[in-house]
Amino acid sequence: MGKPRVFIDGAEGTTGLQIHSRLNQRDDIEIVSIPPEKRKDTQARSHFINSADIAILCLPDDAAREAVSFVTNPNVKILDASSAHRVASDWVYGFPELESSRREEIRNAKRVSNPGCYPTGFLACIRPLIAASIIPQDFPVTINAISGYSGGGRKLMEEYQSISKEQANSYAYGIYGLTFGHKHVKEMHQHSGLQSPPLFVPAVGNFEKGMLVQIPLPLHSLQTQTKDKVNGELIQKTLKEYYQNEKYVSVAPLNDETSLRKGKFLDTQAANNTNLVQLFVFANDETKEALLVARLDNLGKGASGAAVQNLNIMLGLDEDLGLN
């Protein structure tokens, strides 16, 4: 039996380049590449998709849907890194750590959607707490998040990388998505178990990559099924137990000062160049306030790292290959 053949449709984009770089170092798979002049040729793309064991789509949403329509070979597996199929009922959502059965679902699937970067951090924090009934399904959840500018793709990267020193301060931090229609909200809503969509306020910072996803929780409005009050210790313990066997999701101790620069600042970029989602719980039981934070590399576990992890699972390979 030969090596699995992998085709990346959109290998010249930000995520595609990252995935190709990770896979190109491996000798257990064969990367098949389309000639540069044929990248927009539908017949050529169709040929390469159908001749692969697995095709990874690193395309805009509409182009990803078009690529799926090219599939005629029933044996081809598709891993879509766009947001086109993340809430589709006939696609498996590719977050292996999200629940105990998810890896097996990914392994057996012909169609897997790679999670978005913001949803990865959000769902890692919120899903275990909803499953444990610590956060009720009808709770009004708010998310504040910041990402490096690479999350906006090539055009935004070029814009930030071309600014002058005089412009740098004005580009330091900017919130966006102020019409509250960010494309990640549907994904967050569907896979969280919440009855209503969360209120999501994203921001972009003047750094290439790195991400913090923050969820404030008023503890006075939460209680367990046994009517016990929720505190920071319970939240941290629940997350720790949920991910105790997971390599790529870590949970810091409650109010962990060792994670803070100078004991005060939680750095945005400390998980860069890893496939980790690092979870933090900060709480004050006197004021009844808590903050959940997920830190990740938006190009790592938020994109290419997650894609390689899903690829490995779909092909029945060692899950860690290409991630270290």
N, C-alpha and C positions, 0 to 999 in steps of 0.2 A: 504494500500500500504506500503510495507516494505522500509527499508532504501536502498538507492542506493549502489550497490556493486561495489567496486573499486579494481582493481588488478594492481599492479605495477610490470611490467616485467623488472627486473634489479634493484630491490630495494636495492641491496647491494652496488651499485655504489655511487659516490659522490652526484649526483643529486637525485637518488632514495632514499638515506638515508635522505636527507633533506626534500623531499616531504613526505616520510613516517612519519617523525618526526612531521611535520605540521598537517598531517591528523590524526595521532594516538591520538591526544588530543581531537578530535571531536566525538560527539555522534549522529550526523545527517547522518553519512555514515557508511558503513561496509567495512572494509579493508579485502580482502581475500588474504591469503598468501600461496605461494607455499612452500612445504617442501624444506629445503636447498639441500637435496640430489637429488631433481628433477628439480633444476633450469636450467639444460642444457638438460633436457628430452623434446624433441619436442612435444611428445604426451601430457605430463602433462601441458606444457605451453599452448598448444592449448586448452586444457580443461578449464584452468583457464581464458584465454582470452575470450572464448566464453560463459562462465558462468557469466561474469561480465556485469554490465551496462556500465561501461567505463574502458578501459585498458589504463594505462599510460606507454609508452615505454621509458625506461631510458637505452638505449642500444647503442652500436656502430651502425653506419649507416647500414651496411649489415645485422646485426642481427635484426634491426628494420624493414627493408624491409621483412625479413623472417617472422617476427612476424605478419605483416599485411597479409601475404599470408595464415596464419593459420585461418583467420576469416571466419567462415561459418554462424554465427548467424547474420542476417541482422539488428538486433536491437543493436548490440554492437557499442559503440562509441570508437574511438581511439584518444588519445592525444599523439603525438609523440614528445618527448623532444630531440631527435637526430636531425641532420641536413639533414636526408635522404629525407624529403618531403617538405622542406621549399620553394622550387621553383616549386613544382608540381601543375599543373593547377587544379587538382581535389581535392586539399586540401585547407582548409581555413587557412590563415596565422594568428596565434593567438596573434595579438597585438591590444587589444581592443581600445586603445586610438588613433590608427593610423588614423582613419577616422570615420565619424559619423555613418556609416552603419555597422561597423565591429563587434560590439557586437551582433547585430541581426544575422549576418552571422555565428558567433561562436556558438550562441545559437541553431541555426538550423542545424549545421553541424554534420555529422557522423565522419569526419576526420579533425582534427585540428593539425597543426604543431606549436610547441612552438618556439618562436623566439630565436636566438642566443644572447649572452650577448653583444658582440660588435655591432651587427646590431641594437639592442634595443636602445643603446645610439645614434648611428649614425642616424637612421631613425627618432627618436624623435626630433633631431635637424633639419634635412634637409627637411623632407617631407612637413612641413607647409610652408617653404620658397619656395619650388618648386611649391607647389599648389597655392601660392600667386604670382608666377612669379617674385619673388625677386631674386631667383637663377634660371637662365635659364637651361633647360634640357640638353643643350650641354656644360654646364660649367665643366671644368676639376677639379673635387673635390679631395682633398687630406685629408686623415685621419691619425692622429697619435694617438695611444692609448696605455694605459698600464693597465694590469690586475694583480691581485694577483695570486700566483702560483696555487691556487685551480682550476683555469680555465683550467689547463692542465690535470686534473683528478688525479686518485690515484697515478700513478707512479711518476708524477712530484711533487706531494705533498710529497711523501716519500723521494724523492731526496732532496728537499729543507729542509725538517724537519730533515734530517740526516747530514746536513753540519756542520762543526765545526766553532767556532768563527773566526778562522784564514781564513776560506774560505768565510765568510759572505760578505766581501766587493766585491769580484769578482762575487758574485751572486746578487748584489744589483739591477742591471738593465741590461736587455739584450733584444735587438731587435731580432725578428725572422720573418719568412715568407718572407725571402729575395729572394725567387724565384717568389714572387708575385702571388702565387697560393692558398692563404689561402681560406679555404672552405667557409668562411663567405662572400666573395666578391660577389658571384652570388646572394646571398640573399639580400645583400645591394643594388646591382644594380637593381634587379627585382622590389623590393618594394619601391624604392626611387622615381622612375620616371625619373631617369637620362638616357640619351641616351647611355652613355659609362660607364663602371665600374669605380668606384673611385680607386685612388691609396691608398692602405691601408698598413700602416706600424705599426704592433702591437709590443708590448713589454711585458715582464714579470718582475715583481719586487719581491723583497725578503720580501713579506708580504702575508698572507694567502688569503685574499679576499678584494675586493674593485676595482673600475675601473674608469678611466677617458678616455673619448673619445673626441678628440680635432679636430676641423675642422677650419683651418685658411682660412680667406676670404680677398682677396685684393679688398677693396671697390671701388677702382677707375675703376674696370672692370665690375661693376654691375650697373644696372639701372632698374627702374620699367617700366611697360608697358606704362606709360605716360611719359617716358623718364626722370623721376626725379631720382636724384642720391640716392643711398642707403646709409643709415647711421646706426649707432648702435641703435639709438632710434627706427627706423622703424623695425629693425630685432627683438628687444626685444618685442616691442608692438605686432608684428605679432604672435610670439610664445605665448605670454601671452594670447592673445585673442583665439588662437587655442585651448589651454588647459584650458580655464577658468573654465570649469565644471568638470575637471578631478582631482580625489583625489590623484592619484599616479604619476602624472607628475607635478612638480613645476617649475616655471620660476622666477629666481631671478631678482631684479632690475638691470638695466644697470650698469656695472662697480661696482658691489656691493662689497664694501670693507669689509662689515661685514661678508661676506662669507670666507674671507681670514684670515688665521692665521698670526698674527702680521701685518695684512694689506698687506701681500705680497704673501702668499703661499696658494694655493688651495689644500687642503688635499685630498688624494685619497680615504680614508676609512670612510669619515664622513657620508656616506649613508648606511653603513653596518648595517645588521640586520633590514632592512626596505624593503618595496616593492616599494620604490620611484625611479624615474628617476628625478634627479635635473638638470635643464638646466641653463646655465650661458652665458651671452653675455658680452664680454669685447671688447671695441672699442676705437679707436683714430681717430676722424674725420679729424684731421689735417694731419696725416700720411696716412689716408685712409686705415687703417688696422683694422681687427676685428678677434676675435677668438670665436667660439662656443664651449662650453664644456658641455658634459653630464657626470654626476657622478651617479654611481649606484653600488649596491652590485652584483657582477657577479654570486653569488649563490642565490641572492634574486630575484629582478625583472629581472635579467639576466638568471634565471634558475628556481629554485623551486618555488619562489613566483609567477612568471608569470604562471607556470603550475597550481598552486592551484587556481589562479584567473581565468584561462581558464576553469578549472574543474568546478568551481562554476557556471560559465556562462553556460557551456554545460549542467549542471544538473538543471538549473533554480533555483539555490540557491542564497542566499545573496552573492554578489561578494566579500565582505570583510572577509568572514569566513576563519579563519586560516592564515590571513595576518597580524594581529596586535599582 
